[in-house]
């Protein structure tokens, strides 16, 4: 989940992950051997790849000279051609393209003769799409580029239309990242404050945020003691919720609004640093604590008042106006961190309420079937964007759903619950997966919030020894066909676009036998996209785990084995993971 203003580093990670998710969908829907997002830095006149995928090192070598280079209209390539004309460019035959001469010249400049000839031979036999990535106001941010070489079919108008859809999604991601980076630059005016803000927002646990604020206040002020006092809106009193090196008397003391200088700061909202002329205003017992100087800073956002941050020093005059100004600067991100933590607590409660009943504590008992389930939202939160479920239809048939809502946050949890409800509700009127997904798409197109771009979904209905399914852009589930360990699992490929992308979409309906020796294994992309450096866990590893263990392990043991292997492989799991395994008994 994302809360508040992200820093440039985290926004860059978010952008790369989002663009790679889009490229993953491109690869699912289109038969290509290379795809990349290229951004243009207009101030520097430089083209750079923001995310890219190549099927082979040869394809990467062929495309590298045009992926990262100066933007040059006079010696333009496919990127400049698409941007200058302001619309997508489809090149079925490079040699007939007007920019072919410049492209070949660039290859000869950047590669040795043999490599340049090899690359050009690849270009001559390939087809290309270069689609501008433009904001809603018409500003061009870069291009989405695709390539396809034999034996793949040449790219055509149908692939061009799909590419335009994904270019639009990329534009939203790039625009959002630009906004985040502008906000981050504003927060980086002082490195010390930036580091302090990072520490305070490192956790969304409220007690951890309180403790971090006190620690950073001590570091900034060079005072040995800090206390954070929260305002109780009911009793209108201040109580200590975190402290650093404070006595028990300071920690246990409560203050009424207006009582002493700390109560005055809480009531009036103006920061204060101790002055010699105000010694008479101190509470009598404060002198006994050995406080020589102190500073009080109110914590709040707009009309919301959270309390007061106070620091104490044994030396009179050690805290001055400069230290107070630093603490005021600290108070702004501190208040934001508190607000985020409070909002997170609130969102966790709402998310739990939204998804209650859809997220089982244990796999449900299904007569005639053995079911295994793993569900792990990223960061082990209450809920995420993954959608899954297994339920009986009025006819007695069994419905199986696995899907993924793109994005993060509370609205994603709400959408995932909405998708799950829509699909299950429609299955009570129709047991045709293709028809159910088409109807769900029509409903979602009018209801998806702005932060949610698309929904992938796999829906199957099992009845009378047959499995009928439709796949809306989801990671292909696997079916193990029997006890023969040598037989590879069957992939159940996509049969249509993800939900919510276009107004009207038709899904092909497929079916296959599903008997007592068969097993269905379905997961969200958080499993296959578990990452170690630049390497993905991948569908091949998942298929190998399923093939090797489908017979020997129970369904629950199988899904847990797949999840453990992905955990062991990855540096860190950065996306929700849902896995279902189902076997006839």
Secondary structure, 3 states (H helix, E strand, C coil): CCCCCCCHHHHHHHHHHHHHHHHHHHHHHCCCCEEEEEEEECCCCEEEEEEEEECCHHHHHHHHHHHCEECCCCCCCHHHHHHHHCCCEEECCHHHCCCHHHHHHHHHHHCCHHHHHHHHHHHHHEEEEEEEEECCCCCEEEEEEEEEECCCCCCCHHHHHHHHHHHHHHHHHHHHHHHHHHHHHHHCCCHHHHHHHHHHCCCCCHHHHHHHHHHHHHHHHCCCEEEEEEEECCCCEEEEEEEECCCHHHHHCCEECCCHHHHHHHHHCCCEECCHHHHHHCCHHHHHHCCCEEEEEEEEECCEEEEEEEEEECCCCCCCHHHHHHHHHHHHHHHHHHHHHHHHHHHHHHHHHHHCCCCCCCCCCCCCEEEEEEEECHHHCCCCCEEEEEEECCCCCEEEEEEEECCCCHHHHHHHHHHHHHHHHHHCCCCCHHHHHHHHHHHHCCCCCCCCCCEEEEEEEEECCEEEEEEECCCCEEEECCCCCCCCCEEECCCECCECCCCCCCCCCEEEECCCCCEEEEECHHHHCCEECCEECHHHHHHHHHHHHCCCCCHHHHHHHHHHHHHHHCCECCCCEEEEEEEEC
